[in-house]
Amino acid sequence: MMQLAQPAAQQGSWLSSILMLVLMFAIFYFLLIRPQQKRQKQHQAMIAALKKGDRVVTFSGLYGTIVDLTEDKVVLRVNESTRLTFERGAIKAVLNEEEK
């Protein structure tokens, strides 16, 4: 009778291991992957909506106003005489009226 009980215990252990892996993946997905995808979609929408005159900040911390933009480049006016060219993806955020 001992021999019959062992396979049943091993099968239960195998199923619980699979269930634990699935549960860990689900937690990992909902806590890490999904929020990152959401932030990435929001950033892509913000990048697509850029327009001349927007006050922005880059990932390097540089504040400027968009004076020209193409499909992949953005020209920022930093002060009266300085214009810098960045890739569109380098824009971190568009500042609203209160942050200007």
N, C-alpha and C positions, 0 to 999 in steps of 0.2 A: 504494500500500500504506500510506502514511502516513495517508491519510484513514480507513482502516478501523481503525487502532489508536487513534485519538483518541476515538471514541465509547465504546469499551470502557474506556478510562481514565476518562472522565467518568462512566460508569455505576458503576465501582468506587469512585470518589470520593463519589458520591451515596450509595451503600449504606453506606460507612464513616461518613459524616456522620450518617446516620439511626441507625446502630448506636451511635455515640458519644453521641447525644442520649438514647437509651434507657438506656444504661449510666449516664449522669450522673443521670437521673431515678431509676433504681433505687438508686443510692448515696444520693441525697438522701432518698429515701423511708425507707430502712433506718437512716440515721444521724440524721435529724431528725424526720420526720413520725411514724413508728411509735412511737418512745420517748415523744414528747409525748402521743400518744393513750393510751398505757399509763398515764402519770402522771395524765392527766385522768380515766381510768376509776377509778384507785385513789382519787383525791381525791373523786370522786362517791360511791364506796362508803363512804368514811370519813364524809362529810357525812350520808349516809343512816343510818348506824349511830350517830349521836350520841344520847346519853341524859342525863338529869339526873344530876348528880354527877360527870360527866366533867371532868377538868382539861384545859383546852385552851389553845392559844396562837393568836392571830389573826395575819393577815398584817402588821398594824401592830406586832406584837411585844408585845401586851398579853396577860398571863397571867390566867386566871380559871377559875372553876368554874361549870358550867352549872346554873342554878337553875330555868329555865323554857325551853321551846322549843315552837315551833309549826312549821307546814310550811315557813315561809320566814324566821322570826326566831329568834334565840337570845338569852336574857338571861343575862349573866355576872355573877357576884359577884366583884368585884375585891378588896374588903376587907369588913370587917364592915358598913359603912354604904353602900357604893357598888355599885350595880347598873347595868350598861350593856347596851343592846340593840344587837345586830348582826344583819346578814343572815347566814343560814346559810353562804353561800359565803365569808364573811370568815374562817372558821375555817381555819387553816393545818394544824394537827396536833392530835391527841389525845395527851396525855402519858401515858406508862405509869407504873407504880408507882415505878420507879427515878428518873424525871425529876421527880416531884412534889416 
